[in-house]
């Protein structure tokens, strides 16, 4: 019995000394702050100076049309109801070294790859671009009514704008139709990720578009590789950089002007118990000339709130909805 009491006492001490203060700190970190929005002078093209967040089409507007397809881009470009400021999309490298638009590490979810290739979990790096072009990238898209309008299309029936698309094709199409900015994520890690960075840099440099794109990745080796080899390629923060930034912002820690080696925070509104969507975060970022871009924001009330706290971009599956909320007096999507 005495042994049990001693253990219980130690547990109580731990709670009081460690867990309770930590829990209190995390509680306050989860709360909203009411700091006023501060306007700083900026040289960052991704920081909005209009008082309205940029509309960024996530996976090229994957809630409205099949994600990461030319069809989705065409929807954004040709619409008379909304405008898109920033296009967000993902890249994987193929077996023959081409960069194609694709989010997942396999082709299963968005295409008919299992039927066509006869295997599950087909990786784009195991197939050539021409082989992947045989697939229907609208196979599993479901619209708001629960329908799959492009399912079952095979061979010659697959329209060109629902086939795998190269990075160069997308950039050329968009440049012909407007002056846009880009959020591009390198999805591969390791050596494939570094090869992707090489190819991406070469394409952006050739097209004189380095300043038009913010590059993101969840792979530390790719971030380090870009910093070492392509310091003029703009990138967003890594996961660890984002976490460190959050604590600096929360405690208001003064840093050197060049303390942060990234031009954008691409973050969720909330991460675990941390509230990332506060004016304190936005003001601190703008103080260091860093843009704040929130993903993936699809609810009207959240779009409106983030716009009001000074967010620079709303990355959303539904750019039509975000545009309407941001650009109407009522802040509502009809």
N, C-alpha and C positions, 0 to 999 in steps of 0.2 A: 504493500500500500504506500509506504514511504517513497519507494522508487517511482510509483505512478505520480505522486504529488510533485516530485522533483522535475519529472519530464513535463508535466503540465505547467509548472512554474516557468520552465525554460521556454516553452511555446508562447506563453503570455508575454514574456520579456521580448522575444523576437518580434511579436506582433506590435508591441508598443514602440520598440526601438527602430524597427526596419519597415515592417509591412504597413503600419498605420501612417507614418509620414509619406511613404511612397504612394499609398492609396490616395491620400489627401492631395498630393501633387498631381497625380493622374486625374483626379476628379476635377481640379481646376483647369487642367490642360484640355479637358473635354468640353469646357464651357465656352460660350461665345464671348467675344470681347466687343465693347462698344466704342472702340477708338474711332475717331473721325478719319475719313479718307484724306491722305496727304498727297499733294501733287509734287513730284520731283522732276527736274529736268532730266531728259533721257536721250541717249543715242541708240537705244535698242529698238529696232523696227517692230518688234513683237509686243512692245508695250503700247497699249492703246492710249491715245491722247484725246479721244472724242467723248470720254465718259461712258462709252458703251463697249461691252466686250465683243471681241471678234467671234464670229460664228465659224467653228471648225467642224468639218464633216468627218466623223470618226469612221474609219475603214471606208471612206468616201461616201458616207451616208448609208451604212449597212442596214439601218432599220427601215429604209424606204425602198431600196433595191438591193439585189445581191451584193454583198460586201466585197470591196477591193476588185470590182469589175469596171470595165469601161462603161457599161450600162449605168452604173451608179454615178460615175463622173458626169455622164451625159445628162442625167436627171438634174444634177446640181447646176450644170452650166445652162441648160435650156429652160429651166423653170422661170416663169414670170411672177411667181409668188414669193420667192426668197432669193437672197444672195449668199454666197459662201465666200468667206475671206481666206480661210486656211483649210487646206486638204490634209487630213491625217490618214496615213496608210502604212502597211507593213511589208517588209521585204524578206524573201528567202532566196538562197542561191541554188541553182539547178546543177545537175551533174556536169553540164557543159559550161558552167560559169556564167549563166545569165541570171540577172536579178528580176524575179517576178513578184507580183503583189499577192501576198498570202499571209494570213495571221497565224494559223496553227502550225505546229511542227509536223503535222501530217495533212494529207489531202482528204481524209475521210469525211469530215463534218460538212464541208461545203460542196463536194463534188461526188461524182459517181466512180471514184477511183477504185473502190473495192471490186465493183463489177467489171470495170475496164481492165485493170491490171491483175485481178485475181488474187490480191492480197489485201489484208487489212493493215492499217497504220503505214500507208505508203508515204515515204519521206520525199520531198521535192528534190533533195540532193542525190537521190538514187535514180532519177529519171532526167532525160534531156528536156529542153524546152519544147521541142517538137512533139515529144511523147506526151507531155503534160497538156499540150494544146488540144489533145483529143478529148479532154474532159469537159463536162458541163459544170461551170462554176456557179450556175444558178440552181443546181439540182435540188438542194435542200432549203432554199430560201422560202420562208413563210411570211405572207403579208399580214396586215392587221386584221384581216377577216378569217385567218386560219387557212388560207389557200396556198398551194404550191404551184404558182402559174408556170414555172419553167421546168418542172420535174418531168423526166422521161424523154427529154430532147437528146437525140444521139446523132452522131455523124454529121452529115450535111445540114441537118435540122438545127444544129446548135449555131445561133447567131454569133458573129465575130465578137460582139461586145459582151459575150458571156464565156469567152475562152480565156485561158491564161494570158495575162498581159505583162509586157516588159516595162520596166521603169522608164526607159527612154520613150516608149510610145505614149505613156501617160503624161510625162513632162512636156513633150512636144504638143500633144493635144491641148493641154491646159494653157500653155504659152500662146497658142494660136487664138485662145478664147478669152484672155484676160490677164490681169496682173495679180497673181496669187502668191501666197506664202505656203510653206509646207512643213508638216511635222512628219518625219519619216523614221520608223523604228526598224532597226536591224534585229531580226528575231533569232538568227543563228548565234551560237556561242562558239568558243574555241577557235580552231583554225578556219572553219567556215565563216564565222563572224568576222574575222580579220580580212578574209578574202572579200567578203561583202563590203567592208569598209573601203578597201582598195578600189573596188569597182564603182562604188557609190561616189567616192571622192572624184575619181576620173571623169565620171559622167557629169557631175555638178560643175566641175571646173571647166570642162570643155564647153558646156552650155552657159557658162558665166552665171551660175545660179547658186554659188556657195552662200551668199548672204540671204538667199531666199528660203533656206531650209534649216530647221532645227532637227538634229539627229538624236534619237534616243535609243537606248538599249538597256536591258536588265543584266547584261553580262559584264562583269568588272573588267575582264581581260580586253573586251572590245573598247570600253571607255578609255582604258590606259593606252591601248594601241592607237586610238584616234588622237589622244593628247600628244603622244610621242611623234607620230608620223604626219598628222594633219592638224596642226594647231589652228589653222585658219578655217577649219570646218566647225561650225557652231553645233553645240550639243546641249542636251538637257542634263539635269542632275541624275546621278546614280541613286540607288536606294539608300546607301549609307550616307551619301552627300545630302540627300533630302532629309534624312533623320537628323543629322548634325545641324543642318540649316534650321530645322524646326526648333530645336532647343536654343540655338542662338537667338532666333526671333522671339521666342517666348520670354526669354530672360533679358532681351534687349542688349545683347553683348555687342560692343563696338568692335568691328574688324577693319583690317586694311581695305582700301578701295578695291584691290584686286584679289581679295581673299578667296573668292568663289570662282572656280574655273568652269563655269557653265552660264548660259544665257537665258535659260528658262527652267522653271519648276513645273514639271508635269506631274500633278498630284491628284489624288482623290479628295473629295470634300472632307471625308473622315477616314482615318487609318487606325484600326483597332479602337483605342479610346482617345486617340489624339484628334482634336478638332483642327483641321488644316484650313478651314474656310472662314478665316477671320480677317478683319481689316489690319490687325497687328501683323499677320503673316504677309499680307499684300504690301503694306507700307514698308516693312523691313526689306522685302524683296526689291521694291522700287528704289529704295534708298541705295541699293547696290546695283541698280540698273539691270535687274533680273525680271523677266516676264513671268507671270503666274497663270498657268493654263490648267484648268480643271477637267478631269475625265472620270467616268463617262457619265455625263449629266443629261438625263432624259426627262426628268420630272419638271413641270412648268414652275412650280413654286421654288424649286432649287435653282433653276436657271435664273429666275428673277432675283433671288437673294444674292447669288454670286455676282450677278451683274451690279447689284447695288453696293457691294463691298469693294468694288474696284477691280474685279477679275479681268485679266487681259484676254482670255479666250475661254469659251465654253466648247469643250470637245464632246460632241453628241452624235448619237446614231440617227437623230431626227433634226437635221439642220433647218428644215422648214419650220418646225415647232420653235426652235431656239431663236430663229430670226424674228418670228412673230412676237414672241414674248419680249425680246430685247428692244424691238422697234415700234411697239405700240404703247400708247399712253397708259392703257389699262394694265399692261404687262401680262396679258392673257392671250392664249392661243385659241382661235375660234375654228 
